[in-house]
Amino acid sequence: MLFEPSRSPYDLNFRLFDIPVRVHWSFWLVALLFGMNVQEPGALMIWVAVVFVSVLAHELGHALVARYYRRQPWITLYSLGGLASYRAGGLSARQEIAVLLAGPGAGFLLAGIVIAIVAATQHSIGLFGYQIGSGPSIDNERLWELVSFLLFVNIGWGVINLFPVYPLDGGQIARHIFISLDSWRGLRQSLWLSVLAGGLLAVFGLISGQIYMTILFGMMAFNSYQQLQGGSGSSPW
């Protein structure tokens, strides 16, 4: 499921911290689809901008740590989110895990900065049923949307990304851990865990009415099952 889409004349290309970044046109389309519940056009634009910044920060976290280990990374944002790539080989399991953890870690750091700013300005905002900060709620509607979206994406999506479902970061981390513990059966064990966790999350999405979640995790679970049946499961790197 991890692949780089073909280049198109509609791609956005730039460099960030001297790391090549390519944004495929499909990224913007899926960001809009994720924001289907956002009714107001101004809020939808903020949502797309937040998704772009947050996914880029996530992949940048991977890329910077990979470069620390003397890899030469590049970043692609596309329909499935983002992909920080680098040439295979040369990294230990611990180093690979460090690269993988750096993605959600960068998102959590960004969320922490946002929370610190909310607290420093003596405001508060609600998130996942909890109140962050002790002051009055942010009264500017656009600023409230910006802060809410940033926290939702970087915390919520960051946690989901750590679930042991391949090819999410958590699934890849689980794969490295299982293989390091049992080089013979570790790969199959990690794939069975991915099938189970992905299937449960797909069922949860169905029960809660989150159809996209059902489809996404259902595909991931099925992909892991196919790898089991085919005796495959090699690393995408």
JOTAGI-V893691 format. One line per field, one symbol per residue. ss: DSSP state (h for helix, s for strand, l for the rest). psi: psi as a letter, one per 30 degrees, with the letter a starting at -180 (. if undefined). burial: + if it has 9 or more other C-alpha atoms within 8 Angstrom, else -. A space follows every 50 residues. Layout:
ss: ???
psi: ???
burial: ???
This chain:
ss: lllllllllllsssssllssssslhhhhhhhhhhllllllhhhhhhhhhh hhhhhhhhhhhhhhhhhhlllllsssssllssssslllllllhhhhhhhh hhhhhhhhhhhhhhhhhhhhllsssssllssslllsslllhhhhhhhhhh hhhhhhhhhhhlllllllhhhhhhhhhhhhhllllhhhhhhhhhhhhhhh hhhhhhhlllhhhhhhhhhhhhhhhhhhhhlllllll
psi: fjlklkklfgkkklkkhgkkkkjkffeeeeeeefgefjekeeeeeeeeee eeeeeeeeeeeeeeeeeeggljllkkkaegcljjllkllfkleeeeeeee ffdfeeeeeeeeeeeeeeeeghllkkkhglkklfallkfjeeeeeeeeee eeefeeeeeeffkhkkgleeeeeeeeeeefejfefeeeeeeeeeeeeeee eeeeeeeggieeeeeefeeeeeeeeeeeefgaglkf.
burial: ----------+-------+++++++-++++++--+-------++-+++-+ +--++++++++++++++---+-+++++++--+++++------+-++++++ ++++++++-++--++--++--++++++---++++---+----++++++++ +++++++++-++++++++++++++++++++--+--++-+++++++++++- ++++++---+--++++++-++++++-++----+----
